[in-house]
Amino acid sequence: MASKIKDPGVLFLLDELTKLIPKSGEDVFRLLLSFDPEEVIGVAITCLLKRSTTLFFSNEHSDSLILDDILLDQVWEKLNTGYWKDVNIAWRYLYTLISMMKMFSQVFLLLHETDDTFTAAEVMKTCDMGLLMGAPILDNVLAKMSTCVLKNDIITGTNKRQAVTETVDSSKRPKLDEELSLAESTCIIEEAKAIQKSSCPSLEFFRKTFLDKKEPVVITAAIDYWPAMSTNKWSLDYIKKVAGTRTVPIELGSKYTEESWSQTLMTVKEFIENYIENHKSTKGYLAQHQLFDQIPELQHDISVPSYCCLGERDDVDINAWFGPKGTVSPLHYDAKENLLTQVFGKKYVRLYSDKYTEQVYPNPHRLLHNTSLVDIEHIDKDKYPLFPDAPYWECILNPGEMLYIPSKYWHFVKSLSVSFSVSFWWE
């Protein structure tokens, strides 16, 4: 492949990326000092970073990449020592900083080299690992860099990036459609236990009737305007097209309380093909992941529900839940108010008021204190005698519907079909 150094598209992309990153080695270390004032990172890694930075700003990108990989390996060790929450945030900032430089260098070489040293898929993996393991710097620079790269025809139009525009295998389409049509018929809701519904209630009505009283409700007709529900209607094909190359964390196992439960990283395309289109014995689930911070293209298709503005704080935690039929979130509670929104597919949800916490038998383990010991699908009445008498409410959450789950309410969730949900946590 001939060098494309004179191609206007190449120059434009590099110019756009250059605008996002520090302008010099001095800027890099001012940034480093801002997130590591206590110098937790240490002299050895700082010296190695200086060498890499010098090479980077001299356009010696092949050499700087070698040092970047060494640095990322060392920071990875720090990030994976002890509990994640106890890791000093400076290490996560540093991981993002190095990933930023590595990603730029890879793009530079991808566009300039005459061989196939790098692929666009490798560039995006560098970006995603930085987004997953790091912490946002420079106004979430990695997400902005990913947008620049993915919308540039010079990269997406070459054979260096594997196309992800394939649709779901037509031989699998009837099976997926059948799942959706059978989902509701295989799960019967008792009328006396059905969660009430309200069609797009006003903010004041929602606050007085549901929020203040901690009354769960299924809200309908409130997200019809989302592009995800209309102009960019989400489907497996759409998700694969927009996010197929992106690396995400996948939970393996039917529920996180099982001993065999684990996590791994794979691209969205691999996840769809291996765990949704083809049913493996082990369940795969993209669960409680801040996908929209990672992939702004998907974030543009949704909006934070206006009901979240009734909280005392401005920040809203947005998480994606995407997986095949049969994925389960065991009975647990969240400390924040929750609006669980269904984009496609259907889910069964059961709720228990926090008034009945004693009857749901909270796990005594510190890390699982918000999870019940009871397996709702296989209740051991001898071991948990109070549980069967605990009142509950239930619903089938359909596409376009939004379930308000009050804070501290215990809830069990099971997908009845291939499903994509978005949760909004607020307080």
NUMARNU-906210 format. One line per 5 residues: for each residue x, y negated, z of C-alpha. Coordinates in pm, 1 decimal, decimal comma. Layout:
BEGIN
X/Y/Z  ...
// end
This chain:
BEGIN
0,0/0,0/0,0  145,9/-333,6/-97,8  211,8/-593,3/169,9  -79,4/-834,9/211,6  114,5/-1119,2/371,6
-6,5/-1368,0/107,3  -368,3/-1260,6/121,6  -582,9/-1552,1/251,0  -794,6/-1307,0/449,9  -487,0/-1180,5/633,8
-367,0/-1530,2/709,3  -712,2/-1629,1/833,9  -737,9/-1327,2/1067,0  -392,5/-1381,9/1213,0  -469,0/-1750,7/1256,9
-794,1/-1667,8/1439,9  -618,0/-1421,7/1669,7  -331,4/-1663,7/1733,3  -579,9/-1924,7/1856,3  -697,6/-1682,5/2126,7
-363,5/-1584,6/2280,8  -93,4/-1777,9/2471,8  129,9/-1991,4/2251,7  464,8/-1903,1/2410,1  643,2/-1684,8/2660,7
622,0/-1970,4/2908,8  243,0/-1971,0/2873,1  234,7/-1595,7/2935,0  422,1/-1628,9/3260,9  218,1/-1925,6/3376,6
-82,5/-1702,3/3323,3  89,2/-1419,2/3509,1  162,2/-1645,8/3804,3  -199,7/-1761,8/3813,6  -330,7/-1409,9/3875,8
-32,5/-1281,3/4073,9  68,7/-1564,1/4310,4  187,5/-1313,3/4571,2  413,5/-1143,0/4315,1  259,6/-801,9/4375,4
377,2/-687,4/4032,9  744,9/-692,8/4127,5  1076,1/-777,7/3962,7  1130,7/-464,8/3751,1  802,8/-486,5/3560,7
831,5/-865,1/3532,1  1173,8/-832,1/3368,3  1042,7/-573,3/3124,0  750,3/-801,3/3043,2  992,6/-1087,5/2971,4
1181,9/-870,7/2721,9  859,8/-766,4/2552,9  732,5/-1124,4/2541,9  1056,2/-1250,7/2385,3  1029,0/-990,6/2109,7
658,8/-1066,2/2064,1  704,8/-1437,7/2002,6  998,5/-1362,2/1770,7  761,6/-1152,8/1556,1  963,0/-840,9/1639,8
638,7/-653,4/1687,5  764,6/-299,7/1628,9  1014,4/-340,7/1912,0  774,8/-522,3/2142,8  522,4/-239,3/2100,3
771,3/10,3/2239,7  805,5/-196,2/2557,1  430,2/-256,7/2573,3  366,6/117,6/2585,0  621,4/159,0/2864,3
460,2/-125,4/3057,8  109,7/11,4/3011,2  220,6/352,8/3137,2  368,1/195,4/3450,7  60,9/-18,0/3517,6
-161,9/285,5/3452,2  12,5/464,0/3739,1  -64,6/172,4/3970,4  -429,3/165,5/3862,2  -470,8/536,6/3929,8
-317,1/545,1/4276,0  -573,2/562,4/4557,8  -929,1/429,4/4532,0  -1007,6/205,6/4235,1  -1165,6/-61,3/4455,3
-845,2/-85,8/4660,1  -619,1/-159,1/4360,9  -490,5/-516,4/4362,0  -671,6/-707,4/4086,3  -336,5/-839,6/3959,5
-261,4/-496,9/3810,0  -584,5/-502,5/3613,2  -513,8/-853,7/3485,4  -167,0/-740,0/3381,4  -309,8/-439,6/3197,6
-531,9/-675,7/2998,2  -242,3/-911,5/2925,6  -21,9/-633,5/2788,6  -312,0/-484,2/2591,9  -372,4/-825,1/2435,3
-13,8/-847,3/2310,8  -11,2/-484,1/2197,8  -334,7/-530,4/2004,2  -203,8/-841,2/1826,6  119,0/-661,8/1734,9
-71,8/-363,8/1598,3  -290,9/-588,7/1384,0  16,7/-776,6/1261,9  186,1/-454,1/1156,0  -133,2/-305,9/1014,6
-164,8/-603,7/782,3  204,0/-636,4/694,0  351,2/-287,7/680,8  360,7/-88,3/359,0  292,7/246,3/528,3
19,7/383,1/749,9  194,3/314,8/1079,7  -130,8/209,7/1246,0  -500,4/252,9/1185,1  -776,4/15,3/1281,6
-911,2/289,9/1508,6  -586,1/274,5/1708,2  -613,9/-103,4/1729,7  -964,8/-75,7/1869,7  -859,0/191,6/2117,7
-591,7/-43,8/2252,0  -856,9/-312,4/2289,0  -1106,5/-81,7/2458,3  -854,1/61,5/2703,2  -771,5/-294,6/2803,9
-1139,0/-377,2/2847,3  -1204,6/-58,6/3046,4  -899,6/-57,8/3271,5  -820,1/-427,0/3289,4  -1000,2/-738,1/3410,1
-1107,5/-1031,5/3189,9  -854,0/-1306,8/3124,5  -865,9/-1608,6/2893,3  -1245,5/-1598,5/2871,5  -1252,6/-1225,4/2790,0
-989,5/-1250,9/2518,4  -997,1/-881,5/2425,5  -1368,1/-887,6/2343,9  -1312,8/-1194,4/2125,7  -1018,1/-1030,1/1950,7
-1224,7/-720,2/1880,3  -1496,3/-932,0/1719,6  -1240,2/-1104,7/1495,6  -1090,3/-774,3/1385,6  -1414,3/-588,3/1320,8
-1572,7/-862,4/1112,4  -1265,6/-899,5/888,8  -1301,8/-725,7/552,4  -926,4/-687,6/511,9  -929,3/-428,4/788,7
-1279,6/-285,4/772,1  -1261,3/-257,3/395,9  -939,8/-53,8/381,5  -892,4/317,4/421,1  -698,0/247,6/738,7
-1025,0/239,5/927,7  -1242,2/546,2/912,1  -1589,8/452,2/798,5  -1860,8/490,0/1060,5  -2161,1/412,7/847,2
-2274,8/774,3/821,5  -2629,9/837,9/927,0  -2746,3/1116,4/1150,7  -2725,8/1451,5/969,0  -3063,5/1502,6/798,6
-3071,8/1861,7/922,1  -3068,6/1731,6/1280,1  -3322,1/1451,3/1225,9  -3636,5/1669,5/1265,9  -3504,5/1809,5/1594,1
-3441,1/1460,3/1732,3  -3781,7/1338,3/1614,2  -3946,5/1642,6/1772,4  -3779,1/1560,1/2104,9  -3936,2/1215,7/2101,2
-4283,2/1340,9/2011,6  -4281,6/1615,5/2274,4  -4128,0/1406,5/2553,1  -4452,1/1272,7/2696,9  -4656,5/1591,7/2654,0
-4410,6/1794,9/2860,6  -4427,9/1560,1/3159,3  -4765,1/1494,7/3321,9  -4805,8/1193,2/3551,2  -5056,3/1216,8/3835,4
-5294,0/924,1/3801,3  -5294,6/859,5/4176,9  -4915,8/831,6/4175,3  -4876,7/635,7/3852,2  -4684,5/309,4/3880,0
-4906,7/15,3/3785,5  -4852,2/-169,8/3457,3  -4861,4/-541,1/3377,7  -4839,8/-700,8/3033,9  -4569,9/-969,3/3031,6
-4669,0/-1132,1/3363,9  -4576,9/-1494,6/3424,2  -4280,1/-1564,9/3649,2  -4505,4/-1689,2/3927,0  -4738,5/-1390,1/3903,3
-4444,5/-1148,9/3902,3  -4289,6/-1318,4/4204,4  -4607,4/-1327,2/4414,8  -4750,0/-991,2/4314,1  -4444,2/-770,0/4281,2
-4111,4/-926,1/4383,4  -4216,6/-1072,6/4718,8  -4413,1/-759,8/4810,4  -4149,3/-515,4/4680,6  -4410,1/-352,5/4458,3
-4274,3/-159,1/4158,4  -4435,9/-230,4/3822,9  -4395,4/-128,6/3459,5  -4382,4/-448,1/3253,5  -4495,2/-422,3/2891,8
-4469,8/-659,6/2593,4  -4181,5/-851,9/2751,6  -3888,4/-755,1/2528,0  -4056,1/-727,9/2187,9  -3854,1/-1030,4/2075,6
-3520,7/-857,5/2132,3  -3333,3/-791,9/1805,8  -3272,5/-442,5/1948,8  -3650,1/-388,2/1928,2  -3708,5/-567,5/1598,3
-3464,9/-711,0/1342,7  -3171,6/-493,1/1453,8  -3383,7/-207,3/1582,2  -3158,6/30,0/1773,6  -3124,9/391,4/1666,6
-2848,4/649,3/1664,0  -2753,8/530,3/1316,1  -2735,1/167,4/1427,5  -2535,5/241,0/1743,1  -2292,1/452,9/1544,3
-2252,8/181,9/1280,7  -2197,6/-106,8/1522,1  -2005,6/69,5/1800,0  -1889,8/400,6/1653,5  -1516,0/326,3/1672,8
-1527,3/197,9/2030,0  -1383,7/402,2/2316,0  -1613,6/443,1/2617,8  -1622,8/646,0/2943,1  -1848,0/951,6/2926,4
-1972,8/1148,1/3226,0  -1965,4/1525,2/3176,6  -2213,5/1728,9/3378,5  -2585,4/1704,9/3437,4  -2548,3/1485,4/3749,0
-2270,4/1310,1/3940,9  -2341,3/1505,3/4260,5  -2226,1/1833,6/4106,8  -1876,9/1965,2/4180,9  -1815,6/2027,5/3810,3
-1891,8/1663,8/3722,2  -1607,2/1477,0/3551,0  -1536,5/1181,5/3324,8  -1351,7/1145,4/2997,4  -1292,0/887,2/2725,4
-1408,7/920,1/2366,1  -1543,2/704,6/2086,7  -1914,7/637,0/2062,7  -1917,8/822,4/1730,3  -1760,6/1131,1/1889,9
-2010,1/1114,6/2175,9  -2311,4/1096,1/1945,0  -2189,2/1376,3/1721,2  -2075,4/1611,4/1998,9  -2333,2/1554,4/2273,4
-2646,3/1420,4/2103,2  -2660,2/1551,2/1746,7  -2506,6/1880,9/1858,3  -2629,6/2010,0/2194,1  -2338,4/2130,5/2406,2
-2388,8/2336,8/2718,9  -2232,2/2052,4/2917,9  -2431,0/1728,9/2926,1  -2258,4/1407,9/2822,4  -2382,0/1070,0/2944,9
-2270,8/712,5/2892,6  -2392,7/596,7/3232,8  -2374,6/272,2/3429,6  -2127,1/120,8/3187,3  -2088,8/-251,1/3115,7
-2099,3/-181,1/2743,3  -2215,9/-528,3/2649,9  -1911,8/-701,1/2798,5  -1704,2/-465,1/2587,5  -1904,4/-492,9/2263,8
-2053,9/-842,3/2213,2  -2218,0/-726,6/1888,9  -2458,1/-517,0/2097,0  -2499,6/-787,2/2360,2  -2637,8/-1017,8/2091,2
-2925,5/-772,2/2043,1  -3059,2/-805,8/2398,8  -3138,2/-1083,5/2646,8  -3145,1/-1107,0/3024,0  -3514,4/-1091,3/3126,5
-3646,9/-1423,1/3254,7  -3757,6/-1253,9/3579,1  -3392,6/-1235,7/3684,1  -3392,4/-1614,0/3729,9  -3605,4/-1562,4/4041,4
-3298,5/-1434,9/4223,6  -3080,5/-1639,1/4454,1  -2767,4/-1581,5/4245,4  -2700,2/-1651,5/3879,9  -2494,3/-1343,7/3799,1
-2672,9/-1038,3/3657,8  -2505,6/-698,3/3624,2  -2596,2/-541,9/3289,7  -2532,2/-171,1/3234,2  -2598,5/73,5/2952,0
-2739,6/425,2/2994,2  -2718,0/631,8/2676,8  -2744,0/1005,2/2635,9  -2929,0/1316,3/2521,3  -3241,0/1476,0/2659,7
-3201,9/1610,5/3012,2  -2952,5/1364,3/3159,8  -3026,1/1295,9/3526,1  -2958,6/1022,6/3778,6  -3013,1/1196,8/4116,0
-3233,7/1036,7/4379,8  -3047,0/726,2/4497,7  -3094,1/356,6/4569,0  -2928,5/35,4/4453,0  -2870,1/-262,2/4678,5
-2994,1/-507,6/4414,2  -3323,4/-568,0/4237,6  -3337,3/-365,1/3917,6  -3514,3/-409,4/3585,3  -3468,7/-81,4/3399,1
-3544,2/-148,1/3033,3  -3608,1/122,1/2774,9  -3485,3/51,6/2420,8  -3547,9/390,3/2260,6  -3644,1/733,6/2387,7
-3840,5/810,5/2704,2  -3754,0/865,2/3069,7  -3931,6/1006,8/3370,5  -3882,2/793,6/3682,2  -3988,3/869,6/4039,7
-3970,4/609,6/4319,1  -3970,8/632,7/4699,3  -4000,5/322,5/4915,5  -3710,0/248,2/5146,8  -3965,0/285,4/5428,3
-3924,6/660,3/5381,7  -3544,9/669,2/5383,6  -3534,9/916,7/5671,8  -3747,7/1159,8/5473,3  -3521,3/1158,4/5166,3
-3211,9/1264,2/5367,1  -2932,9/1020,2/5267,0  -2592,0/1173,8/5207,7  -2368,5/1115,7/5514,6  -2055,1/1089,1/5298,6
-1923,3/732,2/5281,2  -1897,0/728,4/4901,9  -2243,5/879,9/4850,0  -2437,9/707,8/5127,4  -2690,4/569,7/4876,4
-2762,6/915,4/4730,5  -3012,3/1169,2/4864,0  -2908,9/1522,6/4955,9  -3233,0/1650,6/4804,6  -3237,0/1797,2/4454,5
-3580,4/1683,7/4338,1  -3598,4/1949,6/4068,1  -3517,2/2231,6/4313,6  -3639,5/2122,8/4656,9  -3519,5/2329,0/4952,7
-3816,7/2283,4/5185,9  -3649,5/2472,0/5469,5  -3343,3/2249,1/5459,5  -3534,5/1924,8/5401,8  -3877,9/1978,2/5563,1
-3974,1/1609,3/5576,9  -3917,7/1545,3/5207,6  -4233,7/1701,6/5054,7  -4453,6/1468,9/5261,4  -4278,4/1149,1/5151,4
-4512,2/940,5/4929,3  -4382,1/856,5/4582,7  -4477,6/680,6/4259,0  -4386,2/785,6/3908,8  -4401,2/689,3/3543,4
-4287,3/774,1/3194,9  -4088,9/474,4/3074,4  -4154,5/420,2/2703,5  -3962,3/216,1/2444,6  -4017,8/-155,1/2496,8
-4115,8/-113,2/2862,1  -3934,1/-245,3/3166,8  -3960,2/-96,8/3516,4  -3909,2/-321,0/3817,0  -3738,6/-115,3/4089,8
-3721,7/-311,6/4417,7  -3387,6/-322,1/4596,9  -3323,0/-24,6/4825,9  -3602,6/177,3/4660,7  -3496,5/536,5/4608,8
-3530,1/645,0/4246,5  -3479,8/958,3/4039,6  -3443,0/926,4/3660,8  -3444,2/1195,6/3392,7  -3435,5/1145,3/3016,6
-3713,5/1326,3/2832,1  -3547,9/1272,0/2494,3  -3244,1/1105,9/2342,9  -3252,5/776,7/2527,7  -3094,2/432,4/2553,0
-3174,9/218,3/2858,0  -3040,2/-112,3/2984,5  -3047,1/-198,8/3353,5  -3034,8/-552,9/3490,0  -2927,0/-573,3/3855,3
-2979,4/-904,4/4032,2  -3028,9/-1047,8/4379,0
// end
